[in-house]
Amino acid sequence: MTPNPHTSTPARVAGRNPTADKLLLAASELMIASNSIEVSLSEIAQRSGVNAALVKYHFGNKDGLLLALLARDAATEMTNLDYLMAQPIPASAKLKLHIAGIIKAYHQFPYMNRLIHYLLHESGNEAADEVSKFFIGPLLDFHRRLLAEGFESGEFHKIDPVLFYTSLIGACDNLFFSRHAMSRAIGVGPVTEEVCRDYVAHMESMLLGGMLTNKKAEATA
């Protein structure tokens, strides 16, 4: 990916340049409408009303645009991590808020899981490094700190943060990836607000059910 000389990271593009924002919004809307990340630059340009040549100016190329889109979509949840960690509430309460926030982000941007997989595995090393820097790294660090806090307070058993990350993010991936396949195979409905609420409650029960110590479980029963 050829980096744009006007910005050092894709996250800095969104929200600072109206033309770049139009391109990102158009790409997002097209992906949601088509339930696919396979959208062309000409489609993005047509929907945004911006010349396709400006994609190269602002993002380097299409992969640069996709990287900036993911950075934009993940930004709110990522910036909330330190704020959530600093709140004077139990670790289990922080975890519930985090689970709800992650699932909400995936619901708002249902192409997010496919975008992550594409940028990590198909785009190139530079894109994969960027995704690790602004998404995977901060999330893993938050999980390490939160799980350690819960263990030290006696709320949680000792939990491997990498396995926890895999469980939570993998569950989000499957909600939006597998459900689309199930809807075609066995008539399962789409991911609605109600489905998201049920899934948040399900994930809280599944994850916390195995994480809480007996002492904490009795206190919250």
MARZA-738488 format. One record per residue: residue number from 1; residue in three letters; x, y, z of N, C-alpha, C, CB in turn. Coordinates in steps of 0.05 Angstrom, whole numbers, padded with zeros to 5 digits. Glycine has a CB too. Layout:
# residues N
<NUM; ALA; <X; Y; Z>; <X; Y; Z>; <X; Y; Z>; <X; Y; Z>>
...
//
This chain:
# residues 221
<1; MET; <00017; -00024; 00000>; <00000; 00000; 00000>; <00018; 00025; 00000>; <-00019; 00000; 00024>>
<2; THR; <00012; 00043; -00018>; <00027; 00068; -00019>; <00015; 00088; 00001>; <00027; 00080; -00047>>
<3; PRO; <00030; 00096; 00021>; <00018; 00115; 00041>; <00014; 00142; 00030>; <00036; 00117; 00065>>
<4; ASN; <-00007; 00155; 00038>; <-00013; 00182; 00030>; <00006; 00201; 00044>; <-00042; 00190; 00037>>
<5; PRO; <00020; 00219; 00029>; <00040; 00236; 00042>; <00028; 00257; 00061>; <00055; 00251; 00020>>
<6; HIS; <00002; 00260; 00060>; <-00011; 00280; 00077>; <-00020; 00269; 00104>; <-00035; 00291; 00063>>
<7; THR; <-00015; 00243; 00109>; <-00023; 00231; 00135>; <-00006; 00207; 00141>; <-00052; 00224; 00135>>
<8; SER; <00001; 00203; 00166>; <00019; 00181; 00173>; <00003; 00155; 00179>; <00035; 00188; 00197>>
<9; THR; <-00022; 00157; 00187>; <-00038; 00134; 00192>; <-00066; 00138; 00180>; <-00040; 00128; 00222>>
<10; PRO; <-00080; 00116; 00173>; <-00106; 00119; 00161>; <-00126; 00131; 00180>; <-00116; 00092; 00152>>
<11; ALA; <-00123; 00126; 00206>; <-00142; 00137; 00225>; <-00143; 00167; 00225>; <-00136; 00127; 00253>>
<12; ARG; <-00121; 00180; 00217>; <-00119; 00209; 00218>; <-00134; 00222; 00194>; <-00090; 00218; 00218>>
<13; VAL; <-00140; 00206; 00174>; <-00154; 00218; 00151>; <-00183; 00223; 00157>; <-00152; 00199; 00127>>
<14; ALA; <-00197; 00203; 00168>; <-00225; 00206; 00173>; <-00231; 00228; 00193>; <-00237; 00180; 00184>>
<15; GLY; <-00251; 00245; 00187>; <-00259; 00266; 00205>; <-00243; 00291; 00202>; <-00257; 00256; 00232>>
<16; ARG; <-00223; 00292; 00184>; <-00207; 00316; 00181>; <-00208; 00327; 00153>; <-00178; 00310; 00188>>
<17; ASN; <-00219; 00311; 00134>; <-00220; 00320; 00107>; <-00247; 00313; 00095>; <-00197; 00308; 00090>>
<18; PRO; <-00263; 00333; 00087>; <-00291; 00327; 00078>; <-00291; 00308; 00054>; <-00304; 00353; 00071>>
<19; THR; <-00272; 00310; 00036>; <-00272; 00293; 00012>; <-00266; 00264; 00021>; <-00252; 00303; -00008>>
<20; ALA; <-00246; 00260; 00038>; <-00240; 00234; 00048>; <-00264; 00222; 00063>; <-00215; 00234; 00066>>
<21; ASP; <-00277; 00238; 00078>; <-00300; 00228; 00093>; <-00323; 00219; 00075>; <-00311; 00250; 00112>>
<22; LYS; <-00327; 00234; 00053>; <-00347; 00226; 00033>; <-00341; 00199; 00021>; <-00350; 00247; 00011>>
<23; LEU; <-00316; 00194; 00015>; <-00308; 00169; 00003>; <-00312; 00146; 00023>; <-00278; 00170; -00006>>
<24; LEU; <-00305; 00151; 00048>; <-00308; 00130; 00069>; <-00338; 00124; 00073>; <-00295; 00139; 00095>>
<25; LEU; <-00354; 00145; 00074>; <-00383; 00141; 00078>; <-00395; 00125; 00055>; <-00397; 00168; 00081>>
<26; ALA; <-00387; 00132; 00031>; <-00398; 00118; 00007>; <-00390; 00089; 00008>; <-00388; 00131; -00018>>
<27; ALA; <-00364; 00083; 00014>; <-00355; 00055; 00016>; <-00371; 00040; 00037>; <-00325; 00054; 00022>>
<28; SER; <-00375; 00052; 00060>; <-00390; 00039; 00081>; <-00418; 00033; 00073>; <-00390; 00057; 00106>>
<29; GLU; <-00432; 00053; 00061>; <-00460; 00049; 00053>; <-00462; 00027; 00032>; <-00471; 00075; 00042>>
<30; LEU; <-00443; 00026; 00013>; <-00444; 00006; -00008>; <-00440; -00022; 00003>; <-00423; 00012; -00030>>
<31; MET; <-00421; -00025; 00022>; <-00416; -00051; 00034>; <-00440; -00061; 00050>; <-00391; -00049; 00052>>
<32; ILE; <-00453; -00043; 00064>; <-00477; -00051; 00080>; <-00499; -00059; 00060>; <-00486; -00027; 00098>>
<33; ALA; <-00503; -00043; 00039>; <-00525; -00049; 00020>; <-00521; -00075; 00006>; <-00527; -00026; 00001>>
<34; SER; <-00495; -00081; -00001>; <-00490; -00105; -00017>; <-00482; -00129; 00000>; <-00467; -00099; -00036>>
<35; ASN; <-00479; -00124; 00027>; <-00470; -00146; 00045>; <-00444; -00158; 00035>; <-00491; -00167; 00048>>
<36; SER; <-00426; -00141; 00026>; <-00400; -00150; 00015>; <-00380; -00128; 00017>; <-00404; -00160; -00014>>
<37; ILE; <-00354; -00135; 00018>; <-00333; -00114; 00016>; <-00323; -00112; -00012>; <-00310; -00121; 00035>>
<38; GLU; <-00335; -00127; -00030>; <-00326; -00126; -00058>; <-00341; -00103; -00073>; <-00331; -00153; -00073>>
<39; VAL; <-00332; -00079; -00068>; <-00343; -00056; -00082>; <-00320; -00042; -00097>; <-00356; -00036; -00062>>
<40; SER; <-00326; -00032; -00120>; <-00306; -00020; -00138>; <-00302; 00009; -00131>; <-00314; -00024; -00167>>
<41; LEU; <-00278; 00019; -00140>; <-00273; 00048; -00136>; <-00292; 00065; -00152>; <-00244; 00054; -00145>>
<42; SER; <-00300; 00055; -00175>; <-00319; 00071; -00191>; <-00346; 00073; -00177>; <-00323; 00058; -00219>>
<43; GLU; <-00355; 00051; -00164>; <-00380; 00052; -00149>; <-00378; 00071; -00125>; <-00387; 00024; -00139>>
<44; ILE; <-00355; 00070; -00112>; <-00351; 00088; -00089>; <-00351; 00117; -00098>; <-00324; 00082; -00075>>
<45; ALA; <-00337; 00123; -00120>; <-00335; 00150; -00131>; <-00363; 00160; -00139>; <-00315; 00151; -00155>>
<46; GLN; <-00378; 00143; -00153>; <-00404; 00151; -00162>; <-00423; 00157; -00139>; <-00417; 00129; -00180>>
<47; ARG; <-00422; 00141; -00118>; <-00440; 00145; -00095>; <-00432; 00170; -00080>; <-00440; 00120; -00077>>
<48; SER; <-00406; 00175; -00078>; <-00396; 00197; -00062>; <-00397; 00224; -00078>; <-00368; 00192; -00053>>
<49; GLY; <-00398; 00222; -00104>; <-00397; 00246; -00121>; <-00369; 00257; -00122>; <-00415; 00267; -00110>>
<50; VAL; <-00349; 00240; -00117>; <-00321; 00249; -00117>; <-00306; 00234; -00139>; <-00307; 00243; -00089>>
<51; ASN; <-00288; 00248; -00152>; <-00272; 00235; -00173>; <-00255; 00212; -00162>; <-00253; 00256; -00186>>
<52; ALA; <-00256; 00189; -00176>; <-00242; 00165; -00167>; <-00212; 00170; -00163>; <-00247; 00142; -00186>>
<53; ALA; <-00201; 00189; -00179>; <-00172; 00194; -00176>; <-00165; 00205; -00149>; <-00164; 00214; -00198>>
<54; LEU; <-00184; 00216; -00135>; <-00178; 00227; -00108>; <-00175; 00205; -00087>; <-00200; 00246; -00100>>
<55; VAL; <-00183; 00181; -00093>; <-00177; 00158; -00075>; <-00147; 00155; -00072>; <-00190; 00132; -00085>>
<56; LYS; <-00133; 00156; -00094>; <-00104; 00154; -00092>; <-00091; 00177; -00077>; <-00092; 00152; -00120>>
<57; TYR; <-00102; 00201; -00081>; <-00091; 00224; -00067>; <-00094; 00222; -00037>; <-00104; 00250; -00077>>
<58; HIS; <-00118; 00213; -00028>; <-00124; 00213; 00000>; <-00115; 00187; 00014>; <-00153; 00217; 00005>>
<59; PHE; <-00116; 00164; 00000>; <-00111; 00138; 00013>; <-00089; 00121; 00000>; <-00137; 00123; 00012>>
<60; GLY; <-00078; 00130; -00022>; <-00058; 00114; -00035>; <-00069; 00095; -00056>; <-00042; 00098; -00015>>
<61; ASN; <-00089; 00078; -00047>; <-00102; 00060; -00065>; <-00127; 00049; -00051>; <-00083; 00036; -00074>>
<62; LYS; <-00140; 00029; -00063>; <-00165; 00019; -00051>; <-00160; 00007; -00024>; <-00178; -00001; -00070>>
<63; ASP; <-00139; -00008; -00021>; <-00133; -00021; 00005>; <-00128; 00001; 00026>; <-00109; -00039; 00003>>
<64; GLY; <-00116; 00023; 00018>; <-00112; 00045; 00037>; <-00139; 00056; 00046>; <-00096; 00067; 00024>>
<65; LEU; <-00158; 00058; 00028>; <-00185; 00067; 00035>; <-00198; 00048; 00054>; <-00202; 00071; 00010>>
<66; LEU; <-00196; 00022; 00048>; <-00208; 00001; 00066>; <-00196; 00002; 00094>; <-00205; -00027; 00054>>
<67; LEU; <-00170; 00007; 00095>; <-00156; 00009; 00120>; <-00166; 00033; 00136>; <-00125; 00010; 00116>>
<68; ALA; <-00169; 00055; 00123>; <-00179; 00079; 00136>; <-00208; 00076; 00145>; <-00177; 00103; 00117>>
<69; LEU; <-00224; 00061; 00129>; <-00251; 00055; 00137>; <-00253; 00039; 00162>; <-00266; 00041; 00114>>
<70; LEU; <-00236; 00018; 00164>; <-00236; 00002; 00188>; <-00226; 00018; 00212>; <-00217; -00022; 00184>>
<71; ALA; <-00206; 00035; 00208>; <-00196; 00052; 00230>; <-00219; 00071; 00239>; <-00172; 00068; 00221>>
<72; ARG; <-00234; 00082; 00220>; <-00256; 00100; 00227>; <-00277; 00085; 00243>; <-00268; 00112; 00202>>
<73; ASP; <-00284; 00061; 00234>; <-00306; 00046; 00246>; <-00299; 00036; 00274>; <-00314; 00023; 00229>>
<74; ALA; <-00273; 00030; 00278>; <-00265; 00019; 00304>; <-00257; 00041; 00324>; <-00241; 00001; 00300>>
<75; ALA; <-00256; 00066; 00314>; <-00244; 00087; 00331>; <-00259; 00092; 00357>; <-00244; 00113; 00315>>
<76; THR; <-00286; 00092; 00356>; <-00301; 00098; 00380>; <-00296; 00078; 00402>; <-00331; 00100; 00374>>
<77; GLU; <-00298; 00052; 00395>; <-00294; 00032; 00415>; <-00265; 00031; 00425>; <-00301; 00004; 00403>>
<78; MET; <-00246; 00036; 00407>; <-00218; 00036; 00416>; <-00212; 00059; 00435>; <-00200; 00037; 00391>>
<79; THR; <-00223; 00083; 00429>; <-00217; 00106; 00446>; <-00231; 00104; 00473>; <-00226; 00132; 00432>>
<80; ASN; <-00252; 00087; 00474>; <-00266; 00084; 00499>; <-00253; 00064; 00519>; <-00294; 00074; 00494>>
<81; LEU; <-00233; 00049; 00509>; <-00221; 00029; 00526>; <-00208; 00040; 00551>; <-00200; 00013; 00510>>
<82; ASP; <-00191; 00060; 00548>; <-00178; 00072; 00572>; <-00198; 00085; 00590>; <-00157; 00093; 00563>>
<83; TYR; <-00218; 00098; 00579>; <-00239; 00110; 00595>; <-00253; 00089; 00612>; <-00259; 00126; 00577>>
<84; LEU; <-00261; 00067; 00599>; <-00275; 00046; 00613>; <-00257; 00033; 00634>; <-00284; 00024; 00593>>
<85; MET; <-00232; 00030; 00628>; <-00214; 00018; 00647>; <-00211; 00035; 00672>; <-00186; 00013; 00635>>
<86; ALA; <-00214; 00061; 00670>; <-00210; 00079; 00692>; <-00235; 00083; 00710>; <-00201; 00106; 00682>>
<87; GLN; <-00257; 00071; 00701>; <-00282; 00075; 00716>; <-00281; 00060; 00743>; <-00306; 00066; 00700>>
<88; PRO; <-00292; 00073; 00764>; <-00292; 00060; 00791>; <-00314; 00040; 00795>; <-00294; 00081; 00813>>
<89; ILE; <-00315; 00020; 00778>; <-00335; -00001; 00779>; <-00321; -00028; 00777>; <-00356; 00002; 00755>>
<90; PRO; <-00334; -00050; 00786>; <-00321; -00076; 00785>; <-00313; -00084; 00757>; <-00340; -00097; 00797>>
<91; ALA; <-00293; -00102; 00756>; <-00283; -00111; 00730>; <-00305; -00126; 00715>; <-00259; -00130; 00735>>
<92; SER; <-00322; -00140; 00729>; <-00344; -00154; 00715>; <-00363; -00134; 00701>; <-00360; -00172; 00734>>
<93; ALA; <-00368; -00111; 00714>; <-00386; -00091; 00702>; <-00372; -00079; 00678>; <-00392; -00069; 00723>>
<94; LYS; <-00346; -00074; 00679>; <-00331; -00064; 00656>; <-00332; -00084; 00633>; <-00301; -00058; 00664>>
<95; LEU; <-00330; -00109; 00640>; <-00330; -00130; 00619>; <-00357; -00130; 00605>; <-00324; -00157; 00631>>
<96; LYS; <-00379; -00128; 00620>; <-00406; -00127; 00608>; <-00408; -00104; 00588>; <-00427; -00126; 00629>>
<97; LEU; <-00399; -00080; 00597>; <-00400; -00057; 00579>; <-00383; -00061; 00554>; <-00391; -00032; 00594>>
<98; HIS; <-00360; -00074; 00557>; <-00343; -00079; 00535>; <-00355; -00098; 00515>; <-00316; -00089; 00544>>
<99; ILE; <-00367; -00119; 00525>; <-00380; -00139; 00507>; <-00402; -00125; 00491>; <-00392; -00162; 00524>>
<100; ALA; <-00418; -00109; 00505>; <-00440; -00095; 00491>; <-00429; -00076; 00470>; <-00458; -00080; 00511>>
<101; GLY; <-00407; -00061; 00477>; <-00395; -00042; 00458>; <-00384; -00055; 00433>; <-00374; -00027; 00472>>
<102; ILE; <-00371; -00078; 00437>; <-00359; -00092; 00414>; <-00381; -00102; 00395>; <-00341; -00116; 00423>>
<103; ILE; <-00401; -00115; 00407>; <-00423; -00125; 00390>; <-00438; -00103; 00376>; <-00443; -00142; 00408>>
<104; LYS; <-00442; -00080; 00390>; <-00455; -00057; 00378>; <-00439; -00047; 00354>; <-00459; -00035; 00399>>
<105; ALA; <-00412; -00046; 00357>; <-00396; -00037; 00335>; <-00398; -00056; 00311>; <-00366; -00035; 00343>>
<106; TYR; <-00398; -00082; 00315>; <-00401; -00101; 00293>; <-00429; -00099; 00281>; <-00397; -00129; 00304>>
<107; HIS; <-00449; -00093; 00297>; <-00476; -00090; 00286>; <-00478; -00064; 00269>; <-00497; -00089; 00308>>
<108; GLN; <-00466; -00043; 00279>; <-00467; -00018; 00264>; <-00453; -00019; 00237>; <-00455; 00005; 00280>>
<109; PHE; <-00430; -00035; 00237>; <-00414; -00038; 00213>; <-00412; -00068; 00207>; <-00386; -00025; 00216>>
<110; PRO; <-00433; -00081; 00196>; <-00434; -00110; 00193>; <-00413; -00122; 00174>; <-00460; -00118; 00183>>
<111; TYR; <-00399; -00105; 00160>; <-00377; -00115; 00142>; <-00350; -00115; 00157>; <-00375; -00097; 00117>>
<112; MET; <-00350; -00107; 00182>; <-00325; -00104; 00197>; <-00308; -00129; 00198>; <-00330; -00093; 00225>>
<113; ASN; <-00322; -00152; 00204>; <-00307; -00177; 00207>; <-00293; -00184; 00181>; <-00325; -00199; 00216>>
<114; ARG; <-00307; -00181; 00158>; <-00295; -00188; 00133>; <-00272; -00169; 00126>; <-00316; -00188; 00110>>
<115; LEU; <-00276; -00144; 00133>; <-00255; -00124; 00128>; <-00230; -00130; 00144>; <-00265; -00096; 00135>>
<116; ILE; <-00233; -00138; 00169>; <-00210; -00145; 00185>; <-00195; -00169; 00173>; <-00219; -00152; 00214>>
<117; HIS; <-00210; -00190; 00166>; <-00197; -00214; 00155>; <-00183; -00208; 00129>; <-00218; -00236; 00151>>
<118; TYR; <-00196; -00191; 00112>; <-00183; -00184; 00087>; <-00157; -00169; 00091>; <-00202; -00167; 00069>>
<119; LEU; <-00158; -00149; 00108>; <-00134; -00132; 00113>; <-00112; -00148; 00127>; <-00141; -00108; 00129>>
<120; LEU; <-00119; -00167; 00144>; <-00099; -00183; 00158>; <-00086; -00204; 00140>; <-00111; -00196; 00182>>
<121; HIS; <-00102; -00216; 00123>; <-00093; -00240; 00109>; <-00090; -00237; 00079>; <-00112; -00262; 00114>>
<122; GLU; <-00102; -00217; 00067>; <-00101; -00216; 00037>; <-00090; -00190; 00026>; <-00129; -00219; 00027>>
<123; SER; <-00088; -00169; 00042>; <-00079; -00143; 00032>; <-00049; -00140; 00031>; <-00091; -00122; 00049>>
<124; GLY; <-00035; -00149; 00051>; <-00006; -00145; 00051>; <00004; -00139; 00079>; <00002; -00121; 00033>>
<125; ASN; <00030; -00141; 00083>; <00041; -00139; 00110>; <00037; -00111; 00123>; <00071; -00144; 00109>>
<126; GLU; <00038; -00090; 00106>; <00035; -00063; 00118>; <00007; -00059; 00129>; <00041; -00042; 00096>>
<127; ALA; <-00013; -00068; 00114>; <-00040; -00066; 00123>; <-00045; -00083; 00148>; <-00060; -00074; 00101>>
<128; ALA; <-00034; -00107; 00148>; <-00036; -00125; 00172>; <-00024; -00112; 00196>; <-00024; -00152; 00166>>
<129; ASP; <-00001; -00099; 00192>; <00013; -00086; 00215>; <-00004; -00063; 00225>; <00040; -00075; 00206>>
<130; GLU; <-00017; -00048; 00207>; <-00033; -00025; 00216>; <-00058; -00035; 00232>; <-00042; -00009; 00192>>
<131; VAL; <-00071; -00056; 00222>; <-00094; -00067; 00236>; <-00086; -00077; 00264>; <-00107; -00091; 00220>>
<132; SER; <-00062; -00090; 00265>; <-00052; -00099; 00291>; <-00047; -00075; 00310>; <-00027; -00115; 00288>>
<133; LYS; <-00038; -00053; 00298>; <-00031; -00030; 00314>; <-00055; -00015; 00326>; <-00014; -00010; 00297>>
<134; PHE; <-00076; -00011; 00309>; <-00098; 00005; 00319>; <-00123; -00012; 00328>; <-00107; 00024; 00298>>
<135; PHE; <-00122; -00038; 00323>; <-00146; -00054; 00331>; <-00137; -00077; 00350>; <-00160; -00066; 00307>>
<136; ILE; <-00122; -00096; 00340>; <-00115; -00120; 00355>; <-00099; -00113; 00380>; <-00101; -00140; 00337>>
<137; GLY; <-00078; -00097; 00376>; <-00060; -00091; 00398>; <-00075; -00077; 00422>; <-00038; -00073; 00389>>
<138; PRO; <-00089; -00055; 00416>; <-00104; -00042; 00438>; <-00124; -00060; 00452>; <-00118; -00018; 00428>>
<139; LEU; <-00138; -00077; 00436>; <-00158; -00095; 00448>; <-00145; -00115; 00466>; <-00174; -00109; 00426>>
<140; LEU; <-00123; -00127; 00457>; <-00109; -00147; 00473>; <-00098; -00135; 00499>; <-00086; -00160; 00457>>
<141; ASP; <-00087; -00111; 00496>; <-00077; -00097; 00520>; <-00099; -00091; 00540>; <-00063; -00071; 00512>>
<142; PHE; <-00122; -00083; 00530>; <-00145; -00078; 00548>; <-00154; -00103; 00561>; <-00168; -00066; 00532>>
<143; HIS; <-00155; -00125; 00546>; <-00163; -00150; 00558>; <-00143; -00160; 00579>; <-00166; -00172; 00536>>
<144; ARG; <-00118; -00156; 00574>; <-00097; -00164; 00594>; <-00102; -00148; 00620>; <-00069; -00159; 00583>>
<145; ARG; <-00105; -00122; 00617>; <-00108; -00105; 00641>; <-00134; -00111; 00656>; <-00108; -00075; 00633>>
<146; LEU; <-00156; -00115; 00641>; <-00182; -00120; 00654>; <-00182; -00147; 00668>; <-00204; -00118; 00633>>
<147; LEU; <-00172; -00167; 00654>; <-00171; -00194; 00666>; <-00153; -00195; 00691>; <-00162; -00215; 00646>>
<148; ALA; <-00131; -00181; 00689>; <-00113; -00179; 00712>; <-00127; -00165; 00736>; <-00087; -00165; 00705>>
<149; GLU; <-00141; -00143; 00730>; <-00155; -00129; 00751>; <-00176; -00147; 00764>; <-00169; -00103; 00740>>
<150; GLY; <-00192; -00161; 00748>; <-00212; -00179; 00758>; <-00200; -00202; 00774>; <-00228; -00190; 00736>>
<151; PHE; <-00177; -00212; 00766>; <-00164; -00233; 00781>; <-00154; -00223; 00808>; <-00141; -00245; 00765>>
<152; GLU; <-00141; -00200; 00808>; <-00130; -00188; 00832>; <-00152; -00181; 00852>; <-00114; -00164; 00826>>
<153; SER; <-00176; -00173; 00843>; <-00198; -00166; 00860>; <-00213; -00190; 00870>; <-00217; -00147; 00846>>
<154; GLY; <-00207; -00214; 00859>; <-00220; -00238; 00867>; <-00246; -00244; 00852>; <-00227; -00237; 00896>>
<155; GLU; <-00252; -00228; 00831>; <-00276; -00232; 00815>; <-00273; -00254; 00795>; <-00284; -00206; 00801>>
<156; PHE; <-00249; -00255; 00781>; <-00245; -00273; 00759>; <-00225; -00295; 00767>; <-00235; -00258; 00735>>
<157; HIS; <-00229; -00318; 00754>; <-00208; -00338; 00754>; <-00185; -00328; 00737>; <-00219; -00366; 00744>>
<158; LYS; <-00163; -00341; 00737>; <-00141; -00335; 00720>; <-00148; -00341; 00691>; <-00115; -00350; 00729>>
<159; ILE; <-00149; -00321; 00674>; <-00158; -00325; 00646>; <-00136; -00316; 00627>; <-00184; -00308; 00641>>
<160; ASP; <-00130; -00332; 00607>; <-00111; -00325; 00587>; <-00123; -00303; 00569>; <-00102; -00350; 00570>>
<161; PRO; <-00110; -00280; 00567>; <-00122; -00258; 00551>; <-00124; -00264; 00521>; <-00106; -00233; 00556>>
<162; VAL; <-00105; -00279; 00511>; <-00105; -00286; 00482>; <-00129; -00304; 00477>; <-00079; -00299; 00474>>
<163; LEU; <-00134; -00324; 00494>; <-00157; -00342; 00490>; <-00183; -00326; 00494>; <-00155; -00365; 00510>>
<164; PHE; <-00183; -00307; 00513>; <-00207; -00291; 00517>; <-00213; -00274; 00492>; <-00204; -00273; 00542>>
<165; TYR; <-00192; -00261; 00482>; <-00195; -00245; 00457>; <-00206; -00262; 00435>; <-00168; -00232; 00449>>
<166; THR; <-00195; -00286; 00432>; <-00204; -00304; 00410>; <-00233; -00311; 00414>; <-00187; -00329; 00410>>
<167; SER; <-00242; -00316; 00439>; <-00269; -00323; 00444>; <-00289; -00301; 00438>; <-00273; -00332; 00473>>
<168; LEU; <-00282; -00277; 00448>; <-00300; -00254; 00444>; <-00302; -00245; 00415>; <-00292; -00231; 00462>>
<169; ILE; <-00278; -00239; 00403>; <-00278; -00229; 00376>; <-00287; -00251; 00356>; <-00250; -00220; 00368>>
<170; GLY; <-00280; -00276; 00362>; <-00290; -00298; 00345>; <-00320; -00300; 00346>; <-00277; -00324; 00354>>
<171; ALA; <-00332; -00296; 00370>; <-00361; -00297; 00372>; <-00374; -00274; 00356>; <-00369; -00295; 00402>>
<172; CYS; <-00362; -00251; 00357>; <-00373; -00228; 00341>; <-00371; -00234; 00311>; <-00357; -00202; 00347>>
<173; ASP; <-00348; -00245; 00303>; <-00345; -00253; 00275>; <-00367; -00272; 00266>; <-00317; -00266; 00271>>
<174; ASN; <-00372; -00292; 00282>; <-00391; -00312; 00275>; <-00420; -00302; 00275>; <-00389; -00336; 00293>>
<175; LEU; <-00426; -00283; 00292>; <-00453; -00272; 00292>; <-00460; -00261; 00265>; <-00456; -00251; 00313>>
<176; PHE; <-00442; -00247; 00252>; <-00448; -00233; 00227>; <-00440; -00249; 00203>; <-00434; -00206; 00226>>
<177; PHE; <-00420; -00267; 00205>; <-00411; -00283; 00182>; <-00429; -00308; 00179>; <-00382; -00290; 00185>>
<178; SER; <-00431; -00323; 00201>; <-00445; -00348; 00200>; <-00475; -00345; 00197>; <-00439; -00365; 00224>>
<179; ARG; <-00486; -00324; 00210>; <-00515; -00320; 00209>; <-00524; -00315; 00181>; <-00523; -00297; 00227>>
<180; HIS; <-00508; -00301; 00165>; <-00516; -00297; 00137>; <-00518; -00323; 00122>; <-00495; -00278; 00123>>
<181; ALA; <-00499; -00341; 00127>; <-00501; -00368; 00115>; <-00525; -00384; 00125>; <-00475; -00384; 00120>>
<182; MET; <-00530; -00382; 00151>; <-00553; -00396; 00163>; <-00579; -00385; 00152>; <-00552; -00394; 00193>>
<183; SER; <-00580; -00360; 00147>; <-00605; -00348; 00137>; <-00613; -00360; 00110>; <-00603; -00318; 00135>>
<184; ARG; <-00592; -00367; 00094>; <-00597; -00379; 00068>; <-00603; -00409; 00071>; <-00573; -00374; 00049>>
<185; ALA; <-00590; -00422; 00090>; <-00592; -00451; 00092>; <-00617; -00460; 00108>; <-00567; -00462; 00106>>
<186; ILE; <-00622; -00447; 00130>; <-00644; -00457; 00147>; <-00664; -00435; 00155>; <-00633; -00470; 00172>>
<187; GLY; <-00663; -00412; 00142>; <-00683; -00391; 00146>; <-00680; -00375; 00171>; <-00709; -00404; 00146>>
<188; VAL; <-00656; -00375; 00183>; <-00651; -00358; 00207>; <-00653; -00328; 00198>; <-00624; -00364; 00220>>
<189; GLY; <-00666; -00312; 00214>; <-00670; -00284; 00207>; <-00644; -00267; 00208>; <-00690; -00272; 00225>>
<190; PRO; <-00645; -00243; 00199>; <-00622; -00225; 00199>; <-00615; -00216; 00227>; <-00627; -00201; 00181>>
<191; VAL; <-00592; -00203; 00229>; <-00583; -00192; 00255>; <-00597; -00165; 00260>; <-00552; -00188; 00255>>
<192; THR; <-00617; -00166; 00277>; <-00632; -00142; 00284>; <-00622; -00131; 00311>; <-00662; -00148; 00285>>
<193; GLU; <-00634; -00108; 00319>; <-00628; -00097; 00345>; <-00635; -00117; 00367>; <-00643; -00070; 00350>>
<194; GLU; <-00657; -00131; 00364>; <-00666; -00151; 00384>; <-00646; -00174; 00385>; <-00694; -00161; 00377>>
<195; VAL; <-00637; -00183; 00362>; <-00617; -00205; 00361>; <-00592; -00196; 00375>; <-00611; -00213; 00332>>
<196; CYS; <-00583; -00171; 00371>; <-00559; -00161; 00384>; <-00562; -00160; 00414>; <-00552; -00133; 00374>>
<197; ARG; <-00585; -00151; 00424>; <-00590; -00150; 00452>; <-00589; -00178; 00464>; <-00617; -00137; 00459>>
<198; ASP; <-00602; -00197; 00450>; <-00601; -00225; 00460>; <-00573; -00236; 00459>; <-00620; -00243; 00442>>
<199; TYR; <-00558; -00228; 00439>; <-00530; -00239; 00437>; <-00512; -00227; 00458>; <-00519; -00233; 00409>>
<200; VAL; <-00516; -00202; 00465>; <-00501; -00190; 00487>; <-00506; -00205; 00513>; <-00508; -00160; 00490>>
<201; ALA; <-00532; -00210; 00519>; <-00539; -00225; 00543>; <-00527; -00253; 00542>; <-00570; -00226; 00546>>
<202; HIS; <-00529; -00266; 00519>; <-00518; -00293; 00516>; <-00488; -00293; 00521>; <-00524; -00304; 00487>>
<203; MET; <-00473; -00274; 00509>; <-00444; -00273; 00512>; <-00436; -00267; 00541>; <-00432; -00253; 00493>>
<204; GLU; <-00451; -00249; 00554>; <-00446; -00243; 00582>; <-00449; -00269; 00599>; <-00465; -00222; 00593>>
<205; SER; <-00470; -00284; 00594>; <-00475; -00308; 00609>; <-00453; -00329; 00603>; <-00502; -00319; 00602>>
<206; MET; <-00447; -00332; 00577>; <-00427; -00352; 00570>; <-00399; -00346; 00581>; <-00425; -00355; 00539>>
<207; LEU; <-00390; -00321; 00577>; <-00363; -00314; 00585>; <-00361; -00312; 00616>; <-00355; -00288; 00572>>
<208; LEU; <-00379; -00296; 00628>; <-00377; -00292; 00656>; <-00383; -00318; 00672>; <-00395; -00270; 00665>>
<209; GLY; <-00400; -00335; 00660>; <-00406; -00360; 00674>; <-00382; -00377; 00679>; <-00426; -00376; 00657>>
<210; GLY; <-00362; -00375; 00662>; <-00337; -00390; 00666>; <-00315; -00375; 00678>; <-00328; -00402; 00640>>
<211; MET; <-00318; -00348; 00681>; <-00297; -00331; 00691>; <-00299; -00324; 00720>; <-00296; -00307; 00675>>
<212; LEU; <-00324; -00320; 00730>; <-00328; -00311; 00757>; <-00321; -00332; 00778>; <-00357; -00303; 00761>>
<213; THR; <-00308; -00323; 00799>; <-00302; -00341; 00821>; <-00327; -00348; 00836>; <-00280; -00329; 00840>>
<214; ASN; <-00327; -00369; 00852>; <-00351; -00376; 00867>; <-00360; -00353; 00885>; <-00346; -00401; 00884>>
<215; LYS; <-00341; -00339; 00897>; <-00347; -00317; 00915>; <-00362; -00295; 00900>; <-00322; -00306; 00928>>
<216; LYS; <-00353; -00288; 00876>; <-00365; -00267; 00861>; <-00392; -00276; 00849>; <-00347; -00258; 00838>>
<217; ALA; <-00393; -00301; 00840>; <-00418; -00311; 00829>; <-00440; -00311; 00850>; <-00414; -00340; 00819>>
<218; GLU; <-00434; -00318; 00875>; <-00454; -00318; 00896>; <-00463; -00290; 00902>; <-00442; -00331; 00922>>
<219; ALA; <-00444; -00270; 00901>; <-00451; -00243; 00907>; <-00469; -00231; 00886>; <-00426; -00226; 00909>>
<220; THR; <-00467; -00240; 00861>; <-00484; -00229; 00839>; <-00509; -00246; 00833>; <-00467; -00227; 00813>>
<221; ALA; <-00512; -00268; 00848>; <-00535; -00285; 00843>; <-00561; -00272; 00852>; <-00531; -00312; 00857>>
//
